[in-house]
Amino acid sequence: MSGSDSGRSHVDQLRLALLRLHKALLDDERVSYERVYGRIASNGEFLQLLLGHAWFSWLRPLSQLVVRLDELVEAEGSFDGPEAAIFMASVRTLLTPSEEGTGFDKHYYDALQRGADVVLAHAAVRAMLQQPLSNKKGFK
């Protein structure tokens, strides 16, 4: 595998890991929401709730990071250098749970306490974040 292939593979794996984490959080939060408000009737209704209900607003920063990764790759054609380092730091910072937090960090902590799927997805992302970018070449 060439340097550019391994760089692309790393980015693809990171993206997939972030998407799996996002899905695990969505599924977990849906269950919590339904305990309070009752069953969500359809995927369309769920989408509307995701977009507009305050219950799910804490998940938006993670959604935005996934979009940002796609934008970086599309615009730059590579995933290295300062932009990549800033992105990786943003992911690490966001995915730091806190029992005493007040925003994403607290909600994230709570989700990690509730769901094994969330814990596994979190571990996969953290493992990807441990791999140094300095060994990953850009890709075209």
Steps between C-alpha positions, in 0.01 A plus 500: 500500500650835403522796738204668334295179523578459868414867561170460321430177686566671834262784418234258375532291817480809719192620313331160536587487869351847552186400309461183710536705817247751372253222420550335840433834667192562287360156580572543871349846511191382311437239769538765771266738317237227452506418872393857570281591203383168360579313183624689194265388224732507199850572377367821346371615837834405656685706240279800573570461872874473434494820302276706722439364849716628784531144638738408217681832460801384702585255218546772240868571574585139413291520183687817408838331551409223256393760245822697564711190433322447169552866409870490587562195289299633207654848505860406568529162332715397795474452871823620649660818623355764729133455402514129577673559832238759598222263397644212702538726804138608460385138498710417807365803685137435408517132591615567855212405729447679830272402784499862618463654154207704378487447125614234258754365748231425762255348251784295357597378846140396565477314168823314578349391832183370334610324185752228422474586129598858579798381706621272220460770236678752724791257546528453123521875439753546779713223350496680164599823671802330657652435157740784421426711196869559442526153340199560277566657164242708318298342224383622167 
